[in-house]
């Protein structure tokens, strides 16, 4: 019988493997801060590259780097909106 508590449990995955998967999805304040700082740092590096580098071979990689950091920032904002970015709610 399917109940709300066992609706999403996979029967074909052993319980030890399920615990490993849960450990990968665990929230961490440290990981949230590291990911946030990474986004800010990569965005700053891409801005500096765009300002300093006038050649097209510098502009294109800087733009790609900036778009990647924007996407990662969007993912972080989505996690933050679901209170999943940090372990504590401060």
N, C-alpha and C positions, 0 to 999 in steps of 0.2 A: 504494500500500500504506500502511495506517495503522500508524504506529509510536507508541510512547509520547511521542516528542518532538514529533511533528506532529499529535497527536490533536486538540488544541484550537486549531490555527491555522485561521483562516477564509480560505478561498480567494477569496471575493468582496470582501475588503477589501484595498486596496493596502498595500504594505509601509510606505509613509510614514505612512499613517493608523494602522497598527498601532503604529508607534513613538510617535505622538502619544498614543494610548490608554495605552501603557505608561508614558509620562511622567506622565500623570494619576494613575496608580496607584502611583507611586514613593513610597517611605517617606521621611519627613523628621522629624528630631528637633524642628525648629522648629514644624512643623505639629502634631505631637503635643502639644507643650507649650501652644501657642496654644489648641487644642481643649480640653485639660484645664482651662486657666485660664478659658476661656469658660464651661464647665459650672459651675465653682465660683462664678464671678461672677454668673451668671444665677440660680443657686440662692440665693445670698446676697441678691440684689436681691428675689427673690420672698419670701423670709423676712421681710425688712425691710418690704415692702409689706403682708404679712399681719399683722405686729405693729402697724405704724403706722396702716394704713387699717382703720377699723372699718366702713365703708360697704360695701354689697354690690357697688357699681360698682368698687371697688378689689379686693375679695376674689376676684371671678371672674377678672379678667385675671391676678392674681397666681397663682391656682391653675393657670390655663392655662400661664403662664410656667414654673411649677415642674414641671408634667408634661412640658413640652417639654425642659427641662434634664435631667429624670430619664431620658427616652428617649435623649437624646444621650449621657448618661453610660453607659447600658446598651450603646449601640453602641461607645463607647470601651472599656468593659470587655471586650466581645467581641473587639475588635481586639487589645487587650493580651493576652488569653488565647491568641491565635494568634501572638503576637510580631510583629504587624503595625502596632502603633501608633507605635513609634519605630524609627528606622533602626538604632541601636546597641542592644545588649542589656546596658545597665548598670543 
